[in-house]
Amino acid sequence: MSTEITDNAGQDRYEIRLDGELAGFVEYEKGEGSVALVHTEVGSAFEGKGVGGALARGVLDDVRARGLSVAPAPICPFIKRWIEKHPDYQDLVAA
């Protein structure tokens, strides 16, 4: 199964596709040097399969690669919990 995570800047969201099918997304709002990750959604057919975690990791890896930080608020509860469980991503959250 192929997994692809892309930034759909036209819709202000990151998308994850599995074998070409949209499986979920993270909506965001751009800020000055940061991005607020405001909502995460995974399609019901993909729940419980690690799609949300893969999406969170891909989004945060891209945020890091772009030299941005994650705005502490508003932040999606799913993304917030995921970051709390993964200390190697906690440095991305703006103070």
HELIX and SHEET records of a PDB file:
HELIX    1   1 ALA A    9  GLN A   11  5                                   3    
HELIX    2   2 SER A   44  PHE A   46  5                                   3    
HELIX    3   3 VAL A   51  ALA A   65  1                                  15    
HELIX    4   4 PRO A   77  LYS A   85  1                                   9    
HELIX    5   5 PRO A   87  LEU A   92  5                                   6    
SHEET    1   A 5 THR A   3  ASN A   8  0                                        
SHEET    2   A 5 ARG A  13  LEU A  18 -1                                        
SHEET    3   A 5 GLU A  21  LYS A  30 -1                                        
SHEET    4   A 5 SER A  34  VAL A  42 -1                                        
SHEET    5   A 5 SER A  69  VAL A  70  1                                        
END                                                                             
